[in-house]
Amino acid sequence: MRSHCVFEDQEFEKTREWMIRFARPLDLARWNYHFEGKDKGSVLSCLEQFQNEDGGFGHGLEPDCWNPMSSPIQTWTALGILDEIDVAVHPMIERIKKYLMSGKDFRDGRWMAIIPSNNNHPRAPWWSFSEESLNQWGYNPTASIAGYLIKHSDASSNEQRFGIKIASEAIDSFMHLEGPFDMHLLRCHSELAKNLFEKNIKDISMKTYVEKLIHSMVESIEQDESLWKTTYCAKPSQYITSKESIGYKEMHHLVTKEVEFIKNARCDDGVWDIPWRWGMFDVEFEIAKTWWKGSLAISNMLFLKSFDIK
């Protein structure tokens, strides 16, 4: 059964038509699952096409990097999609855990956000590898990956113990840093905290960590709403996906503002523009931009659906 709980029928149909005509198969499958009443099997089948033999993901799953080789950031993207469609047990996840535990693309206690082979393929400049730029990523995406590893591992397993170790180190680093914090790092920590709560991990003290995390997320939100459309900046949806999200209570008034922003920023063709460019690989960027529009359409529609927008 099709979902009509987000937009008026005419607006919904515009977005739906765009997705059918232009979205890549994975995002169309996600759309069909969330808004057309289809099962998640097609999402899993499409997602599996991005997984390599070593268990990691590549092939431009994250559209700004077209490297076919496995990388932590692409694997993190896959874990996010699996979480989105509420899949906790699947052979893909077992292969992901093998990749994460293999030591490949893991250095100095962190999974590498950028890998050298990125430089051999079309990409956004922020995915270009250098030793200097690698050091700037800190625990992004490691904090989130550790949380997913904990979520998908049995209690007291080697995988869960390793995930808790890395999570503890990520939290310790966060607690010793002073803000303002990068919004991507905060998102990774919000995902980590969510999974620690869901798995009821008692090895880690959460109170002061979550207090600092919420404060930092609120502080990171761009207060000038006129910049939300034209600037790549932190909005509530960077951290909040439902009323159960960490920080929702403190940001609910901002969530209400973003609801109106999303409705007003929707383009005539039914989707939303992205506020960034690569400035290189112009032909490939135009393709990636279309992929992003499909993914962003799903994110925006799910955001509105989560907050009961009729």
N, C-alpha and C positions, 0 to 999 in steps of 0.2 A: 504494500500500500504506500502510495506516495505521500511524503510529508509536506503539509502546507502551513506549518506552524511558524515560518520565519518571515516570509514576505507575502504581500498580496499576490494573487494568482498571476497577474500579468508580469510583475517583477520576477517572481519565481521562474516563470516560463522563459524569460530572457536569459537568466543565468543558466537554466537547464539547457536551453538551445545552444548556448556558447560551449558548455561543457561537452555536449554530444559532438559538436563540430570540431572543437579545437584541443580539448584536453588530451594529454597522453593517456594511454590505456590504464595505467595505475591510478591516476587521479579520477578518471571516469568510473573505475571500479569503486573507489572510495566514495564518490558522489552517489553511485547507485546504492551502496550499502547504507549510507547515512540518510538519504533523502528519497530513495525510490523503493525501499523495502526489500532490496535484494540481499542475499546472504553474503558473508564475508569470504567465501571461497575464492571468488574472482580477485579480491584484493590480495589474498595470500599467493595465488598463482602468479599474478603480475609482479608482486614484490620479490618473489623467489627468483625472477629473471635477473635481478640485480646482484644476487649473491654469488660469490666465487667459491671455488673448490676449498679454499682455506677457511671458509665460514664467514669471512668479512664481506662487506658490500662495497660496490664501486659503480662504474658505468654511468656516472652522472645522476645517481639517485637524488643527491642534493644538487639542483640544477646549475649552480655556479661553478662546479668543478667536474669536468668531463673525463677525468682519469678513470680508466676501467679497473685499475688495481684496487684491492681492498684498502680501506683506510678507516681509522676510528671515527672520523666525522661522518662518513657515509654510513657506517654501521650504527652510529648513534641515531641517524635519521631513520634507519629501518626500525630500530627499537621504539622510536617515537610513534611510528605508524602502527606497529603491533600493539602498543599501549592504547592508541586511539581507537582501535577496533576491538579492544579488550581480549587479546589473545595472549595467554600466559604459558601455554604448553603447545609446542609445535616443533617438528624436526629442525626448522630454520633456527629456532632459538638455541637448540642444542649445538648446532654448528657455530652459531655466533659465540657461544661460551667457549668453544674450543679455540676460536680465533683470539678472543680476548685473553685467554689463559696461556696462549702459546708464547708470549713474549715478543711476538712480531709487532712492530710499530709501537713499542712500549719502551720508554727511556726515562731514567731518573725518577721513577715512581709515578709516571703519568703516561697515558696514551697520547700519542702525538696528534696534535690538531692538524698539522700539515705534514706531508711526506714528500721526499725528494722527487718522486716520479710525477707529482702534480705538474712540474715544470715542463713536461713533455706533451702536455695536452691543453686544449682550450680551457680557459678558466678566468674567473675574476681575479684581480690583482691580489686581493687579500688571501687567496689560496696559493700564492706563489711561495715556494719553499726557500728559506735561507736559515742558517743557524741563528742569526740575530732575531729574525721574526718569530722563529719557533719559541724562543724564550718569553715572548710577549703574551703567549696564550695561557700560561699558568694552568689552572685546573679546568679550563674549558677545552674539551667536553668531558674531561676525566671525572669530575664530580658527578655528573649525571650518569655516565656509563657505570660508575661504581654502584650507584643506586639501582640501575636496571639489573646489574649482575647479582646484587643481593636479592632483588625481587624474584628473579627467575631461577634461584638456586635453593636447594634444600637446606634446612637448618643444620649447622655444623659441618656442611660440606666444604671441601677445599675452596670451591668457587665463592661460597658465601663468606668464609673467613677472609679470603683475599679481598673481596669487595668491601668488607667492613674495615679492613686495614687501610685501604686506599681512601675510603670515605672519611675515616678518622683523620688521616693526614690532610685531606682537602679541607675539612672543617677547621682543623687547627690552623692551617694557613689563612683561611678566611677570618678567623677570630683575631689573628695578629696583624691583619692589614687594616689600614684606614681608608675610608671612602674618599671621594665617590667611586663606585664600582661600575665596571663595564656591564651593560645590560645582559650580554650573553653569558657572562659568568654567573650573574644572579639567576638567570633562568636555569642554568645547570644546577645551582644549589637548590632552587625551588623544587626541581624534579627529584634531586637527591633526598631532600627532606620529606617529600611526599611518599617516596618508596620506603624510607626508614620508618615512617609512621605506619604505613600499611602492613609492613612485615613485623611491626612491634619489636624493633631492634633495641634492646636494653643496654647494649655495650657502649652506647654513645649518649652523652648528656645532651638533651635537645633544647632545654628552656632558653638559655642565653643565646644559643645559636639561632634559633627561630626568631627571637626578639630582634637580634641584629639584622637578620635576613629580611624580615618584614620592613623594618625601618629603612634599610638600604634600598629595597624595591620601591617603596613609596617615594623616597628621595630621588630615585633615578627617573621617574616619570616626567616627561617633558610637559611643563605647565602651560606653555603656549600652544593651545589646540590648533591654531592656524598653521603650525609647522607639521602637524601629524600627517598631512597629505603629501607634502613636498620634501620632507626630511626623513632620513632613516634614523628614527629615534625611538625611545622606549615609550610604549603605551601600555595600558593595563593588560591587554591581551598577551603581552610578552610573558606574563606570569600567571594570569588568571584564566582558567578554562571552565570553571563551574563555581557554584556557590560553596562548594566544599574545598576550594583551593586555599592554600596557605596565603593569607594576606587579603582575602576577599573582604572580610569585615572592615579592614582599614582602608580598602580601596573601592568599596561599593559605589561611592558617589562618582568616582572616576570611571568605573565600569559603565554607569548610566550615561556618562558623557560620550564614552566610546561607542556605545550602542547607537546614539544619534549620529555620531561621526561616520560610522560604517554605512548607515542607511543613506546619508547625504553624499558620501564620497563614491558611491557606486556609479559606474559609468553607464552611458546609454546602451552599451552592448551587453550589459548584465554582469560585468565583472569589475575588478579594481586594478588600477595601475600600480606598479611597484615604484618606489621612490629611489632607485639606485640604478647605476649603469656600470659596466665594466671599464669602458674607456680603452678596450683592446678586444681583439677577436670579434669584430663588429657583427659579422654574419652569424656566428655561433651565439652571440648574445641575444640577437633577435629571436632565435629559437628558444633559448633558455628563458627569455622574458615571457613567452607564451606558456611554457611549462610552469613558471612561477605564478602566472595569473590563475591557472587552474588550481594550484595548491592553495593560493591565497583565498580564492573563492570558497573553497571548502572550509578553511580556517575561520573566515569571517561568518559564514553561514552557521557553523557550529557554535561560534561565540554568541550569536544572536539566539540561536535555539536554546543554548544553556540558560539564558536569562529570560525565557518565556516571552519573547517578543512575537506578537501576533502580526 
